[in-house]
């Protein structure tokens, strides 16, 4: 099942993102559940959120992945949304 995880950072939390980026990227590598990912950018080109396409068994697995993401554990996100996604192109 493909799930789009869309997360928006709390205002003024760019340093939190930078401080936890290595752990976040290591988590992506170790879990093997991410099909695609990248940061959302603000108007100045700074990282301000995340778009992650998870390839997991079900929504519960997606929720567990999101809960254990080092960014989430560091309190980076203001909002997180998980949506079932259907790949059509690419």
C-alpha positions in Angstrom: 0.0 0.0 0.0 1.3 3.4 -0.9 0.7 6.2 1.6 1.6 9.9 1.1 2.9 11.4 4.4 2.6 15.2 4.2 4.1 17.0 7.2 4.4 20.7 7.8 7.1 22.0 10.2 6.3 24.2 13.1 7.2 27.9 12.4 10.9 28.8 13.2 11.9 25.1 13.5 14.5 25.0 10.7 17.3 24.3 13.1 15.4 21.4 14.6 15.1 20.0 11.1 18.8 20.5 10.5 19.8 19.0 13.9 17.8 15.8 13.2 18.3 15.4 9.5 21.0 12.7 9.7 18.9 10.6 12.1 15.9 11.1 9.8 17.8 10.0 6.7 19.3 7.0 8.6 15.8 6.0 9.6 14.6 6.1 6.0 17.5 3.8 5.0 17.1 1.4 7.8 13.4 0.9 7.5 13.3 0.4 3.7 9.7 1.6 3.6 10.2 4.9 1.7 9.6 4.8 -2.1 10.2 8.6 -2.6 10.8 11.5 -0.3 11.9 15.1 -0.2 11.4 18.3 1.8 8.7 20.9 1.2 10.2 24.4 0.7 9.0 27.8 1.9 9.0 30.9 -0.3 12.7 31.5 0.5 13.7 28.0 -0.5 14.2 26.8 3.1 13.0 23.3 4.1 9.6 23.7 5.8 8.0 20.2 5.7 8.2 16.7 4.2 6.5 14.7 1.5 7.2 11.0 1.9 5.7 8.2 -0.1 5.7 5.1 2.1 5.3 1.6 0.7 3.9 -0.3 3.6 1.5 -3.2 4.4 -1.4 -1.0 5.7 -2.3 2.4 7.3 -1.3 1.1 10.7 2.3 0.4 9.5 2.3 3.9 7.9 1.2 5.5 11.2 3.8 3.5 13.1 6.5 4.6 10.7 5.5 8.3 11.1 5.4 8.0 14.9 9.0 6.7 15.0 10.5 9.2 12.5 13.2 11.1 14.3 11.7 14.4 13.0 8.4 13.5 14.7 10.2 12.5 17.9 12.1 15.8 17.9 8.8 17.7 17.8 9.5 19.2 14.4 6.0 18.9 12.9 3.0 21.2 13.3 0.8 18.8 11.3 1.1 15.4 9.8 -1.3 13.8 7.3 -1.3 10.3 6.0 -3.3 9.6 2.8 -3.6 6.5 0.8 -2.0 7.2 -2.6 -2.4 5.6 -6.0 0.7 5.9 -8.3 -0.4 6.6 -11.9 2.6 8.2 -13.5 6.3 7.5 -13.0 
